[in-house]
Amino acid sequence: MIELKDYFDSIGHELNVSRYKKGTYGESVQANDPFKKGADFQIALIGIAESRNAYGGCFDSGNDIIRSYFYNLAEIPRIKIADLGNLKLGKQVKDTYASIKFISEKLLKKQIIPLFFGGSQDLIFPVVEALNEMQQETELTVIDSKLDILDNEFHSNSFLNQIKNKFGKKTLISLLGYQSYFVSNDELKEGYKFNWNLCRLGSVRNNFTQIEPVLRDSCVVSFDISSIRQSESPASSFSSPNGFYADEACQLANLAGLSDKLKVFALAEYQEEKDIHEQSAHLCAQILWHFLYGVSQRKSDYPKKNLELYKKIFVKLEKIDSDLVFYENIENKRFWVEIPMNNNKTKIISCSENDYQKACNNEIPDRIWQNISRYLK
């Protein structure tokens, strides 16, 4: 970890450990030096202030305000976190991207989860780049009110376009919480052409049970706080009267943390100058806390456990030539399904009990059919 130290500014003096009571993160996190040899932790907290490629122009991320609220929250047992500080900005934006990619690679190779907060959402691009170089496929879930494929220029409102252009179908993208009046038909058609999983705000809010498998399969989650309604969080880059409620945002973060596959979580688009009463900073801290709580409650399910340990169920469907094979962990009622691919290969994806019940009634749930269409051509 010593080689990473030069990439970060030290945490401000105003966040001194003496300000925080026992049992809070402020009391525990700063007591340890994350860069010393042999430092042991599972999650790295990283503040980012880079916003030069933000669609509406640069803004102040206020990382230390979020950090101060986070430090006042109760420490969660069973997981060890370290605060690496705030990432130093590069001379150019591309230098910051290079730093994020390098840091992500270093941490991921040590099985440490980078927990980024601050900056604009385009900063997830170098993270995806790092993961795609380390594995065959990357499953990215974006929580956002818009579909960020606005144009071919690279900025925070078009970063998905750049991911699509560079990685194609190697990166599987899900968008949770988009609002129809912000997304054109052309944008939707583009997303569906690449078999992206696009879920409207109402669909997510009305059925978190169906969203849980999407987050369970995610390697990366990028959370734009603009997806939260303005009354709950006013200090974002694109605040709107509609969106997720604060408790729903925390629930999504918790479900992301629960995923045994998730390797990176990022919270973006907080703008300090709009946060008159620091309500958004407080909420950002609680979102980070709920993500950590989710990590502490992980089930060590597939892929950490062998599927042979689960109940195997064959379901015959008229629309496809072969049976669909479901797996059930009878201890927690979680389901997975085996998707047929070309060359007699298969892929395992997460699903819900409701998906299994639909298959038993000879219906193919949308997400399962979407994956069959993606892989069986």
KEDREN-356408 format. One record per residue (C-alpha): residue number from 1; x, y, z. Coordinates in steps of 0.25 Angstrom, whole numbers, always signed. Example, Ala and Ser with C-alpha at 12.3 -4.5 7.8 and 13.67 -1.06 7.14 Angstrom:
<rs>
<r><i>1</i><east>+49</east><north>-18</north><up>+31</up></r>
<r><i>2</i><east>+55</east><north>-4</north><up>+29</up></r>
</rs>
This chain:
<rs>
<r><i>1</i><east>+0</east><north>+0</north><up>+0</up></r>
<r><i>2</i><east>+12</east><north>+9</north><up>+2</up></r>
<r><i>3</i><east>+13</east><north>+12</north><up>-13</up></r>
<r><i>4</i><east>-1</east><north>+18</north><up>-13</up></r>
<r><i>5</i><east>+2</east><north>+29</north><up>-2</up></r>
<r><i>6</i><east>+7</east><north>+39</north><up>-12</up></r>
<r><i>7</i><east>-7</east><north>+39</north><up>-20</up></r>
<r><i>8</i><east>-14</east><north>+45</north><up>-8</up></r>
<r><i>9</i><east>-15</east><north>+58</north><up>+0</up></r>
<r><i>10</i><east>-16</east><north>+55</north><up>+15</up></r>
<r><i>11</i><east>-29</east><north>+57</north><up>+22</up></r>
<r><i>12</i><east>-32</east><north>+71</north><up>+28</up></r>
<r><i>13</i><east>-28</east><north>+75</north><up>+42</up></r>
<r><i>14</i><east>-43</east><north>+79</north><up>+45</up></r>
<r><i>15</i><east>-46</east><north>+64</north><up>+44</up></r>
<r><i>16</i><east>-37</east><north>+61</north><up>+56</up></r>
<r><i>17</i><east>-40</east><north>+48</north><up>+63</up></r>
<r><i>18</i><east>-42</east><north>+55</north><up>+76</up></r>
<r><i>19</i><east>-55</east><north>+61</north><up>+71</up></r>
<r><i>20</i><east>-62</east><north>+48</north><up>+70</up></r>
<r><i>21</i><east>-68</east><north>+39</north><up>+81</up></r>
<r><i>22</i><east>-64</east><north>+25</north><up>+84</up></r>
<r><i>23</i><east>-71</east><north>+14</north><up>+74</up></r>
<r><i>24</i><east>-72</east><north>+24</north><up>+62</up></r>
<r><i>25</i><east>-64</east><north>+23</north><up>+50</up></r>
<r><i>26</i><east>-57</east><north>+36</north><up>+53</up></r>
<r><i>27</i><east>-51</east><north>+30</north><up>+65</up></r>
<r><i>28</i><east>-47</east><north>+17</north><up>+59</up></r>
<r><i>29</i><east>-43</east><north>+20</north><up>+44</up></r>
<r><i>30</i><east>-33</east><north>+31</north><up>+46</up></r>
<r><i>31</i><east>-26</east><north>+23</north><up>+58</up></r>
<r><i>32</i><east>-19</east><north>+14</north><up>+47</up></r>
<r><i>33</i><east>-10</east><north>+17</north><up>+36</up></r>
<r><i>34</i><east>-15</east><north>+10</north><up>+23</up></r>
<r><i>35</i><east>-1</east><north>+12</north><up>+16</up></r>
<r><i>36</i><east>+7</east><north>+5</north><up>+26</up></r>
<r><i>37</i><east>+13</east><north>-8</north><up>+23</up></r>
<r><i>38</i><east>+4</east><north>-20</north><up>+27</up></r>
<r><i>39</i><east>-9</east><north>-11</north><up>+28</up></r>
<r><i>40</i><east>-21</east><north>-20</north><up>+28</up></r>
<r><i>41</i><east>-34</east><north>-15</north><up>+23</up></r>
<r><i>42</i><east>-45</east><north>-19</north><up>+13</up></r>
<r><i>43</i><east>-51</east><north>-6</north><up>+8</up></r>
<r><i>44</i><east>-43</east><north>+7</north><up>+4</up></r>
<r><i>45</i><east>-51</east><north>+20</north><up>+6</up></r>
<r><i>46</i><east>-46</east><north>+30</north><up>-5</up></r>
<r><i>47</i><east>-51</east><north>+44</north><up>-7</up></r>
<r><i>48</i><east>-50</east><north>+50</north><up>-21</up></r>
<r><i>49</i><east>-52</east><north>+65</north><up>-25</up></r>
<r><i>50</i><east>-50</east><north>+63</north><up>-40</up></r>
<r><i>51</i><east>-61</east><north>+70</north><up>-48</up></r>
<r><i>52</i><east>-54</east><north>+76</north><up>-60</up></r>
<r><i>53</i><east>-62</east><north>+67</north><up>-69</up></r>
<r><i>54</i><east>-76</east><north>+69</north><up>-62</up></r>
<r><i>55</i><east>-86</east><north>+73</north><up>-73</up></r>
<r><i>56</i><east>-91</east><north>+86</north><up>-66</up></r>
<r><i>57</i><east>-76</east><north>+90</north><up>-62</up></r>
<r><i>58</i><east>-67</east><north>+89</north><up>-51</up></r>
<r><i>59</i><east>-73</east><north>+88</north><up>-36</up></r>
<r><i>60</i><east>-67</east><north>+86</north><up>-22</up></r>
<r><i>61</i><east>-70</east><north>+72</north><up>-17</up></r>
<r><i>62</i><east>-68</east><north>+76</north><up>-2</up></r>
<r><i>63</i><east>-62</east><north>+62</north><up>+1</up></r>
<r><i>64</i><east>-58</east><north>+66</north><up>+15</up></r>
<r><i>65</i><east>-73</east><north>+70</north><up>+18</up></r>
<r><i>66</i><east>-78</east><north>+57</north><up>+14</up></r>
<r><i>67</i><east>-66</east><north>+50</north><up>+22</up></r>
<r><i>68</i><east>-69</east><north>+58</north><up>+35</up></r>
<r><i>69</i><east>-84</east><north>+53</north><up>+35</up></r>
<r><i>70</i><east>-79</east><north>+39</north><up>+32</up></r>
<r><i>71</i><east>-69</east><north>+39</north><up>+43</up></r>
<r><i>72</i><east>-80</east><north>+42</north><up>+53</up></r>
<r><i>73</i><east>-87</east><north>+30</north><up>+49</up></r>
<r><i>74</i><east>-86</east><north>+17</north><up>+57</up></r>
<r><i>75</i><east>-75</east><north>+7</north><up>+53</up></r>
<r><i>76</i><east>-81</east><north>-6</north><up>+47</up></r>
<r><i>77</i><east>-75</east><north>-19</north><up>+53</up></r>
<r><i>78</i><east>-68</east><north>-30</north><up>+45</up></r>
<r><i>79</i><east>-62</east><north>-21</north><up>+34</up></r>
<r><i>80</i><east>-49</east><north>-13</north><up>+34</up></r>
<r><i>81</i><east>-49</east><north>+0</north><up>+26</up></r>
<r><i>82</i><east>-38</east><north>+10</north><up>+23</up></r>
<r><i>83</i><east>-39</east><north>+25</north><up>+19</up></r>
<r><i>84</i><east>-28</east><north>+27</north><up>+8</up></r>
<r><i>85</i><east>-32</east><north>+42</north><up>+8</up></r>
<r><i>86</i><east>-35</east><north>+51</north><up>-4</up></r>
<r><i>87</i><east>-29</east><north>+47</north><up>-18</up></r>
<r><i>88</i><east>-19</east><north>+58</north><up>-23</up></r>
<r><i>89</i><east>-24</east><north>+64</north><up>-36</up></r>
<r><i>90</i><east>-16</east><north>+62</north><up>-49</up></r>
<r><i>91</i><east>-11</east><north>+73</north><up>-57</up></r>
<r><i>92</i><east>-21</east><north>+69</north><up>-68</up></r>
<r><i>93</i><east>-34</east><north>+60</north><up>-66</up></r>
<r><i>94</i><east>-27</east><north>+49</north><up>-73</up></r>
<r><i>95</i><east>-17</east><north>+49</north><up>-62</up></r>
<r><i>96</i><east>-27</east><north>+47</north><up>-51</up></r>
<r><i>97</i><east>-34</east><north>+36</north><up>-59</up></r>
<r><i>98</i><east>-20</east><north>+29</north><up>-60</up></r>
<r><i>99</i><east>-19</east><north>+30</north><up>-45</up></r>
<r><i>100</i><east>-33</east><north>+24</north><up>-42</up></r>
<r><i>101</i><east>-30</east><north>+13</north><up>-52</up></r>
<r><i>102</i><east>-16</east><north>+10</north><up>-45</up></r>
<r><i>103</i><east>-22</east><north>+11</north><up>-31</up></r>
<r><i>104</i><east>-34</east><north>+2</north><up>-35</up></r>
<r><i>105</i><east>-25</east><north>-9</north><up>-40</up></r>
<r><i>106</i><east>-16</east><north>-8</north><up>-28</up></r>
<r><i>107</i><east>-27</east><north>-10</north><up>-18</up></r>
<r><i>108</i><east>-35</east><north>-20</north><up>-26</up></r>
<r><i>109</i><east>-23</east><north>-29</north><up>-27</up></r>
<r><i>110</i><east>-22</east><north>-29</north><up>-12</up></r>
<r><i>111</i><east>-37</east><north>-32</north><up>-11</up></r>
<r><i>112</i><east>-40</east><north>-18</north><up>-5</up></r>
<r><i>113</i><east>-53</east><north>-11</north><up>-9</up></r>
<r><i>114</i><east>-51</east><north>+3</north><up>-14</up></r>
<r><i>115</i><east>-62</east><north>+12</north><up>-8</up></r>
<r><i>116</i><east>-61</east><north>+25</north><up>-16</up></r>
<r><i>117</i><east>-69</east><north>+38</north><up>-13</up></r>
<r><i>118</i><east>-70</east><north>+51</north><up>-19</up></r>
<r><i>119</i><east>-67</east><north>+56</north><up>-33</up></r>
<r><i>120</i><east>-75</east><north>+54</north><up>-46</up></r>
<r><i>121</i><east>-80</east><north>+41</north><up>-51</up></r>
<r><i>122</i><east>-71</east><north>+40</north><up>-63</up></r>
<r><i>123</i><east>-60</east><north>+36</north><up>-53</up></r>
<r><i>124</i><east>-66</east><north>+22</north><up>-53</up></r>
<r><i>125</i><east>-60</east><north>+20</north><up>-67</up></r>
<r><i>126</i><east>-45</east><north>+17</north><up>-63</up></r>
<r><i>127</i><east>-51</east><north>+7</north><up>-52</up></r>
<r><i>128</i><east>-58</east><north>+0</north><up>-63</up></r>
<r><i>129</i><east>-46</east><north>+0</north><up>-71</up></r>
<r><i>130</i><east>-38</east><north>-6</north><up>-60</up></r>
<r><i>131</i><east>-48</east><north>-17</north><up>-58</up></r>
<r><i>132</i><east>-49</east><north>-21</north><up>-72</up></r>
<r><i>133</i><east>-34</east><north>-23</north><up>-73</up></r>
<r><i>134</i><east>-35</east><north>-32</north><up>-61</up></r>
<r><i>135</i><east>-47</east><north>-41</north><up>-65</up></r>
<r><i>136</i><east>-55</east><north>-45</north><up>-77</up></r>
<r><i>137</i><east>-68</east><north>-38</north><up>-74</up></r>
<r><i>138</i><east>-71</east><north>-26</north><up>-65</up></r>
<r><i>139</i><east>-86</east><north>-24</north><up>-60</up></r>
<r><i>140</i><east>-88</east><north>-9</north><up>-57</up></r>
<r><i>141</i><east>-101</east><north>-4</north><up>-51</up></r>
<r><i>142</i><east>-103</east><north>+11</north><up>-51</up></r>
<r><i>143</i><east>-114</east><north>+17</north><up>-42</up></r>
<r><i>144</i><east>-118</east><north>+30</north><up>-49</up></r>
<r><i>145</i><east>-130</east><north>+38</north><up>-54</up></r>
<r><i>146</i><east>-124</east><north>+39</north><up>-68</up></r>
<r><i>147</i><east>-118</east><north>+30</north><up>-78</up></r>
<r><i>148</i><east>-104</east><north>+36</north><up>-80</up></r>
<r><i>149</i><east>-102</east><north>+35</north><up>-95</up></r>
<r><i>150</i><east>-105</east><north>+49</north><up>-99</up></r>
<r><i>151</i><east>-94</east><north>+51</north><up>-110</up></r>
<r><i>152</i><east>-81</east><north>+46</north><up>-114</up></r>
<r><i>153</i><east>-73</east><north>+56</north><up>-106</up></r>
<r><i>154</i><east>-67</east><north>+50</north><up>-93</up></r>
<r><i>155</i><east>-74</east><north>+56</north><up>-81</up></r>
<r><i>156</i><east>-82</east><north>+52</north><up>-69</up></r>
<r><i>157</i><east>-95</east><north>+52</north><up>-78</up></r>
<r><i>158</i><east>-89</east><north>+43</north><up>-88</up></r>
<r><i>159</i><east>-79</east><north>+33</north><up>-81</up></r>
<r><i>160</i><east>-88</east><north>+21</north><up>-84</up></r>
<r><i>161</i><east>-87</east><north>+24</north><up>-99</up></r>
<r><i>162</i><east>-72</east><north>+23</north><up>-97</up></r>
<r><i>163</i><east>-72</east><north>+10</north><up>-89</up></r>
<r><i>164</i><east>-81</east><north>+5</north><up>-100</up></r>
<r><i>165</i><east>-72</east><north>+9</north><up>-111</up></r>
<r><i>166</i><east>-59</east><north>+4</north><up>-105</up></r>
<r><i>167</i><east>-64</east><north>-9</north><up>-98</up></r>
<r><i>168</i><east>-77</east><north>-13</north><up>-106</up></r>
<r><i>169</i><east>-84</east><north>-25</north><up>-100</up></r>
<r><i>170</i><east>-72</east><north>-28</north><up>-91</up></r>
<r><i>171</i><east>-78</east><north>-18</north><up>-81</up></r>
<r><i>172</i><east>-92</east><north>-22</north><up>-77</up></r>
<r><i>173</i><east>-100</east><north>-10</north><up>-73</up></r>
<r><i>174</i><east>-112</east><north>-8</north><up>-64</up></r>
<r><i>175</i><east>-119</east><north>+5</north><up>-62</up></r>
<r><i>176</i><east>-128</east><north>+7</north><up>-49</up></r>
<r><i>177</i><east>-137</east><north>+18</north><up>-47</up></r>
<r><i>178</i><east>-138</east><north>+25</north><up>-60</up></r>
<r><i>179</i><east>-149</east><north>+35</north><up>-62</up></r>
<r><i>180</i><east>-156</east><north>+34</north><up>-75</up></r>
<r><i>181</i><east>-158</east><north>+49</north><up>-78</up></r>
<r><i>182</i><east>-142</east><north>+50</north><up>-77</up></r>
<r><i>183</i><east>-139</east><north>+39</north><up>-87</up></r>
<r><i>184</i><east>-143</east><north>+40</north><up>-102</up></r>
<r><i>185</i><east>-148</east><north>+28</north><up>-110</up></r>
<r><i>186</i><east>-135</east><north>+28</north><up>-118</up></r>
<r><i>187</i><east>-127</east><north>+27</north><up>-105</up></r>
<r><i>188</i><east>-136</east><north>+15</north><up>-101</up></r>
<r><i>189</i><east>-134</east><north>+8</north><up>-114</up></r>
<r><i>190</i><east>-119</east><north>+10</north><up>-113</up></r>
<r><i>191</i><east>-119</east><north>+3</north><up>-100</up></r>
<r><i>192</i><east>-128</east><north>-8</north><up>-104</up></r>
<r><i>193</i><east>-119</east><north>-11</north><up>-116</up></r>
<r><i>194</i><east>-108</east><north>-14</north><up>-107</up></r>
<r><i>195</i><east>-117</east><north>-22</north><up>-98</up></r>
<r><i>196</i><east>-116</east><north>-13</north><up>-86</up></r>
<r><i>197</i><east>-125</east><north>-15</north><up>-74</up></r>
<r><i>198</i><east>-133</east><north>-2</north><up>-73</up></r>
<r><i>199</i><east>-142</east><north>+0</north><up>-61</up></r>
<r><i>200</i><east>-151</east><north>+12</north><up>-59</up></r>
<r><i>201</i><east>-152</east><north>+18</north><up>-46</up></r>
<r><i>202</i><east>-166</east><north>+13</north><up>-43</up></r>
<r><i>203</i><east>-162</east><north>-1</north><up>-46</up></r>
<r><i>204</i><east>-151</east><north>-1</north><up>-36</up></r>
<r><i>205</i><east>-158</east><north>+6</north><up>-25</up></r>
<r><i>206</i><east>-170</east><north>-3</north><up>-27</up></r>
<r><i>207</i><east>-162</east><north>-16</north><up>-26</up></r>
<r><i>208</i><east>-149</east><north>-16</north><up>-19</up></r>
<r><i>209</i><east>-149</east><north>-32</north><up>-19</up></r>
<r><i>210</i><east>-148</east><north>-32</north><up>-34</up></r>
<r><i>211</i><east>-136</east><north>-22</north><up>-34</up></r>
<r><i>212</i><east>-128</east><north>-29</north><up>-23</up></r>
<r><i>213</i><east>-123</east><north>-40</north><up>-34</up></r>
<r><i>214</i><east>-118</east><north>-28</north><up>-43</up></r>
<r><i>215</i><east>-110</east><north>-23</north><up>-31</up></r>
<r><i>216</i><east>-106</east><north>-37</north><up>-27</up></r>
<r><i>217</i><east>-99</east><north>-39</north><up>-41</up></r>
<r><i>218</i><east>-92</east><north>-25</north><up>-41</up></r>
<r><i>219</i><east>-77</east><north>-24</north><up>-41</up></r>
<r><i>220</i><east>-78</east><north>-8</north><up>-41</up></r>
<r><i>221</i><east>-89</east><north>+1</north><up>-36</up></r>
<r><i>222</i><east>-89</east><north>+16</north><up>-39</up></r>
<r><i>223</i><east>-99</east><north>+24</north><up>-31</up></r>
<r><i>224</i><east>-103</east><north>+38</north><up>-37</up></r>
<r><i>225</i><east>-109</east><north>+45</north><up>-25</up></r>
<r><i>226</i><east>-117</east><north>+53</north><up>-36</up></r>
<r><i>227</i><east>-126</east><north>+41</north><up>-36</up></r>
<r><i>228</i><east>-131</east><north>+45</north><up>-22</up></r>
<r><i>229</i><east>-143</east><north>+55</north><up>-22</up></r>
<r><i>230</i><east>-139</east><north>+69</north><up>-19</up></r>
<r><i>231</i><east>-147</east><north>+70</north><up>-6</up></r>
<r><i>232</i><east>-138</east><north>+59</north><up>+0</up></r>
<r><i>233</i><east>-125</east><north>+63</north><up>-6</up></r>
<r><i>234</i><east>-124</east><north>+77</north><up>-12</up></r>
<r><i>235</i><east>-109</east><north>+77</north><up>-15</up></r>
<r><i>236</i><east>-107</east><north>+70</north><up>-28</up></r>
<r><i>237</i><east>-104</east><north>+73</north><up>-42</up></r>
<r><i>238</i><east>-118</east><north>+70</north><up>-48</up></r>
<r><i>239</i><east>-128</east><north>+71</north><up>-36</up></r>
<r><i>240</i><east>-142</east><north>+68</north><up>-40</up></r>
<r><i>241</i><east>-156</east><north>+68</north><up>-32</up></r>
<r><i>242</i><east>-157</east><north>+53</north><up>-34</up></r>
<r><i>243</i><east>-147</east><north>+42</north><up>-31</up></r>
<r><i>244</i><east>-144</east><north>+32</north><up>-20</up></r>
<r><i>245</i><east>-147</east><north>+35</north><up>-6</up></r>
<r><i>246</i><east>-135</east><north>+36</north><up>+4</up></r>
<r><i>247</i><east>-138</east><north>+22</north><up>+10</up></r>
<r><i>248</i><east>-140</east><north>+16</north><up>-3</up></r>
<r><i>249</i><east>-126</east><north>+21</north><up>-7</up></r>
<r><i>250</i><east>-120</east><north>+15</north><up>+5</up></r>
<r><i>251</i><east>-127</east><north>+2</north><up>+2</up></r>
<r><i>252</i><east>-121</east><north>+1</north><up>-12</up></r>
<r><i>253</i><east>-107</east><north>+4</north><up>-6</up></r>
<r><i>254</i><east>-110</east><north>-7</north><up>+5</up></r>
<r><i>255</i><east>-114</east><north>-17</north><up>-6</up></r>
<r><i>256</i><east>-101</east><north>-14</north><up>-14</up></r>
<r><i>257</i><east>-93</east><north>-16</north><up>-2</up></r>
<r><i>258</i><east>-99</east><north>-30</north><up>+0</up></r>
<r><i>259</i><east>-94</east><north>-35</north><up>-14</up></r>
<r><i>260</i><east>-83</east><north>-45</north><up>-13</up></r>
<r><i>261</i><east>-79</east><north>-41</north><up>-27</up></r>
<r><i>262</i><east>-78</east><north>-26</north><up>-24</up></r>
<r><i>263</i><east>-64</east><north>-20</north><up>-25</up></r>
<r><i>264</i><east>-66</east><north>-5</north><up>-26</up></r>
<r><i>265</i><east>-76</east><north>+5</north><up>-21</up></r>
<r><i>266</i><east>-76</east><north>+20</north><up>-25</up></r>
<r><i>267</i><east>-85</east><north>+31</north><up>-21</up></r>
<r><i>268</i><east>-84</east><north>+43</north><up>-30</up></r>
<r><i>269</i><east>-90</east><north>+57</north><up>-34</up></r>
<r><i>270</i><east>-91</east><north>+63</north><up>-20</up></r>
<r><i>271</i><east>-89</east><north>+79</north><up>-21</up></r>
<r><i>272</i><east>-85</east><north>+86</north><up>-8</up></r>
<r><i>273</i><east>-90</east><north>+100</north><up>-12</up></r>
<r><i>274</i><east>-104</east><north>+95</north><up>-13</up></r>
<r><i>275</i><east>-104</east><north>+89</north><up>+0</up></r>
<r><i>276</i><east>-109</east><north>+100</north><up>+9</up></r>
<r><i>277</i><east>-113</east><north>+92</north><up>+21</up></r>
<r><i>278</i><east>-103</east><north>+80</north><up>+18</up></r>
<r><i>279</i><east>-115</east><north>+71</north><up>+16</up></r>
<r><i>280</i><east>-109</east><north>+64</north><up>+4</up></r>
<r><i>281</i><east>-95</east><north>+62</north><up>+10</up></r>
<r><i>282</i><east>-102</east><north>+56</north><up>+22</up></r>
<r><i>283</i><east>-110</east><north>+47</north><up>+13</up></r>
<r><i>284</i><east>-98</east><north>+43</north><up>+5</up></r>
<r><i>285</i><east>-91</east><north>+39</north><up>+18</up></r>
<r><i>286</i><east>-103</east><north>+30</north><up>+21</up></r>
<r><i>287</i><east>-103</east><north>+24</north><up>+7</up></r>
<r><i>288</i><east>-88</east><north>+20</north><up>+9</up></r>
<r><i>289</i><east>-92</east><north>+14</north><up>+23</up></r>
<r><i>290</i><east>-103</east><north>+6</north><up>+17</up></r>
<r><i>291</i><east>-94</east><north>+0</north><up>+7</up></r>
<r><i>292</i><east>-84</east><north>-4</north><up>+17</up></r>
<r><i>293</i><east>-95</east><north>-10</north><up>+26</up></r>
<r><i>294</i><east>-98</east><north>-18</north><up>+13</up></r>
<r><i>295</i><east>-84</east><north>-23</north><up>+12</up></r>
<r><i>296</i><east>-84</east><north>-27</north><up>+27</up></r>
<r><i>297</i><east>-97</east><north>-36</north><up>+24</up></r>
<r><i>298</i><east>-91</east><north>-43</north><up>+11</up></r>
<r><i>299</i><east>-96</east><north>-58</north><up>+10</up></r>
<r><i>300</i><east>-84</east><north>-64</north><up>+3</up></r>
<r><i>301</i><east>-93</east><north>-69</north><up>-7</up></r>
<r><i>302</i><east>-90</east><north>-72</north><up>-22</up></r>
<r><i>303</i><east>-79</east><north>-70</north><up>-27</up></r>
<r><i>304</i><east>-72</east><north>-72</north><up>-14</up></r>
<r><i>305</i><east>-80</east><north>-85</north><up>-12</up></r>
<r><i>306</i><east>-81</east><north>-96</north><up>-22</up></r>
<r><i>307</i><east>-94</east><north>-97</north><up>-29</up></r>
<r><i>308</i><east>-94</east><north>-112</north><up>-26</up></r>
<r><i>309</i><east>-98</east><north>-109</north><up>-11</up></r>
<r><i>310</i><east>-111</east><north>-103</north><up>-16</up></r>
<r><i>311</i><east>-124</east><north>-110</north><up>-20</up></r>
<r><i>312</i><east>-124</east><north>-112</north><up>-35</up></r>
<r><i>313</i><east>-138</east><north>-110</north><up>-42</up></r>
<r><i>314</i><east>-140</east><north>-113</north><up>-57</up></r>
<r><i>315</i><east>-152</east><north>-105</north><up>-64</up></r>
<r><i>316</i><east>-157</east><north>-108</north><up>-78</up></r>
<r><i>317</i><east>-160</east><north>-96</north><up>-86</up></r>
<r><i>318</i><east>-167</east><north>-96</north><up>-100</up></r>
<r><i>319</i><east>-159</east><north>-84</north><up>-105</up></r>
<r><i>320</i><east>-146</east><north>-90</north><up>-104</up></r>
<r><i>321</i><east>-140</east><north>-104</north><up>-108</up></r>
<r><i>322</i><east>-134</east><north>-107</north><up>-95</up></r>
<r><i>323</i><east>-138</east><north>-107</north><up>-81</up></r>
<r><i>324</i><east>-135</east><north>-95</north><up>-72</up></r>
<r><i>325</i><east>-127</east><north>-100</north><up>-60</up></r>
<r><i>326</i><east>-130</east><north>-92</north><up>-47</up></r>
<r><i>327</i><east>-122</east><north>-93</north><up>-34</up></r>
<r><i>328</i><east>-128</east><north>-90</north><up>-20</up></r>
<r><i>329</i><east>-120</east><north>-87</north><up>-7</up></r>
<r><i>330</i><east>-131</east><north>-93</north><up>+2</up></r>
<r><i>331</i><east>-125</east><north>-86</north><up>+14</up></r>
<r><i>332</i><east>-128</east><north>-72</north><up>+9</up></r>
<r><i>333</i><east>-138</east><north>-74</north><up>-3</up></r>
<r><i>334</i><east>-128</east><north>-68</north><up>-13</up></r>
<r><i>335</i><east>-129</east><north>-73</north><up>-27</up></r>
<r><i>336</i><east>-120</east><north>-74</north><up>-39</up></r>
<r><i>337</i><east>-122</east><north>-78</north><up>-53</up></r>
<r><i>338</i><east>-113</east><north>-85</north><up>-64</up></r>
<r><i>339</i><east>-114</east><north>-77</north><up>-77</up></r>
<r><i>340</i><east>-111</east><north>-85</north><up>-90</up></r>
<r><i>341</i><east>-100</east><north>-79</north><up>-99</up></r>
<r><i>342</i><east>-94</east><north>-82</north><up>-112</up></r>
<r><i>343</i><east>-84</east><north>-94</north><up>-113</up></r>
<r><i>344</i><east>-91</east><north>-102</north><up>-102</up></r>
<r><i>345</i><east>-87</east><north>-92</north><up>-92</up></r>
<r><i>346</i><east>-95</east><north>-87</north><up>-80</up></r>
<r><i>347</i><east>-95</east><north>-74</north><up>-72</up></r>
<r><i>348</i><east>-101</east><north>-73</north><up>-58</up></r>
<r><i>349</i><east>-109</east><north>-61</north><up>-54</up></r>
<r><i>350</i><east>-116</east><north>-57</north><up>-41</up></r>
<r><i>351</i><east>-131</east><north>-57</north><up>-41</up></r>
<r><i>352</i><east>-143</east><north>-56</north><up>-32</up></r>
<r><i>353</i><east>-153</east><north>-66</north><up>-27</up></r>
<r><i>354</i><east>-163</east><north>-59</north><up>-35</up></r>
<r><i>355</i><east>-155</east><north>-62</north><up>-47</up></r>
<r><i>356</i><east>-155</east><north>-76</north><up>-44</up></r>
<r><i>357</i><east>-170</east><north>-77</north><up>-42</up></r>
<r><i>358</i><east>-172</east><north>-70</north><up>-55</up></r>
<r><i>359</i><east>-163</east><north>-80</north><up>-62</up></r>
<r><i>360</i><east>-171</east><north>-91</north><up>-56</up></r>
<r><i>361</i><east>-184</east><north>-85</north><up>-62</up></r>
<r><i>362</i><east>-177</east><north>-85</north><up>-76</up></r>
<r><i>363</i><east>-173</east><north>-70</north><up>-76</up></r>
<r><i>364</i><east>-159</east><north>-65</north><up>-78</up></r>
<r><i>365</i><east>-157</east><north>-53</north><up>-69</up></r>
<r><i>366</i><east>-151</east><north>-41</north><up>-76</up></r>
<r><i>367</i><east>-137</east><north>-41</north><up>-70</up></r>
<r><i>368</i><east>-135</east><north>-56</north><up>-73</up></r>
<r><i>369</i><east>-140</east><north>-54</north><up>-87</up></r>
<r><i>370</i><east>-131</east><north>-42</north><up>-89</up></r>
<r><i>371</i><east>-119</east><north>-50</north><up>-85</up></r>
<r><i>372</i><east>-123</east><north>-62</north><up>-94</up></r>
<r><i>373</i><east>-124</east><north>-52</north><up>-105</up></r>
<r><i>374</i><east>-110</east><north>-46</north><up>-102</up></r>
<r><i>375</i><east>-103</east><north>-60</north><up>-101</up></r>
<r><i>376</i><east>-111</east><north>-69</north><up>-110</up></r>
<r><i>377</i><east>-109</east><north>-64</north><up>-125</up></r>
</rs>
